[in-house]
Amino acid sequence: MIVMAVLLQAAVSATGPAAVENKDIVIVGRSIDGARSSLAACIARACPPDQEIKAAIILAAREFLAGDYVEARRTLLASRGRNAKFAKNYPLQVSDLHRALNRLSVLDGRLESARLSAFDATDALKSGLPADDPQILLQRLDTARQLVRESRIVAAAEIFNDVAAKARKSGRYDVEAQALFRAASVYAALGSVNPDYRPTARRWMTRIEQRAEPEFAEYRDGLILLEAEIAALKAKPANGGRDVRPLPAMAGAVLVHEPVVDFGTISGGRGPQSGGNTDPEWADVGFWVRPDGSVGDLHVLEQSKSRPGSWLAAKTKAVADRRYAPLKGVADPRGLYRVERYSMVYPLIPSTESRIPGRSTQGTLDMMDITTARRPPPPDAD
């Protein structure tokens, strides 16, 4: 029962370019043994590659939800070894597999492998789709996101620009708008910690503001939220660091502001270790985005056996102080329920003493939306 769109930013096969955008795998039900048996049975009967990839992603998603990041990555690696050669006939499914592997590699601190998987996902689409298919352009935006994770901002900006130019030439203004807005969002985020990036963010925003095509309308509304974030950073402490101007109501939970936390000063690292991250630190946190955009009823729902360090308390405090755009079209008077998993990732780094890389003592916090993996609490729940 897949209801969490493909694992870890890998979209389930679907029509339309939006299918590639912002999809995470979430599986309702956590029977790892059942998923493993289904995959084994599929392999035994020599099922088609698309069926095996789907079964492998389901198993990997359940292993991920259980906190076994290493085994989830192994599941995907094995499926890639059997199915990558079928990209020409199953470009979307093989690309999904590479995208899922990209996400698991990030969570296991293997950034070089993650970057290669992002490029492999694009190559899989190119091998089986027309050269001008928008799926390819959207996958390149995911590759740019991977480069942003690695602080390779100039390389990411080059992709944003190239995708925007190609999309405009082919008349895919929806894809062009996405590329420009992603770039504006990246530079706005950088501007939240370094004011030097704010002029660049403004230039990307201006490129959207100057466009009148209908496909740009929702992104022009999104610019109001980016402006609010920048304004919040400039606000005086007396205002609590928040912009007091009214914000447009949005369908869905659209984050406007979250207090910055320097996780470099937060404890929790276990020191260097070799091999896979067999003892990851993670926590699932549930909360309500209220109709006015504030956050309420935040709870830690589940956490790893290796108890998270003080970073979890710092992160949950920041989440509680988030500001979302006001909600519109929400039936539940409590607002929208969200569940996010936070993982402290300690990247693998080269060792000066041996050929075996070790874990950095400096972790980075990763967030994944796993809302569809859990039902919201009933109205009378405490």
Order of alpha helices (4+ residues) and beta strands (2+ residues): beta-beta-alpha-alpha-alpha-alpha-alpha-alpha-alpha-alpha-alpha-alpha-beta-beta-beta-alpha-beta-beta-beta-beta-beta
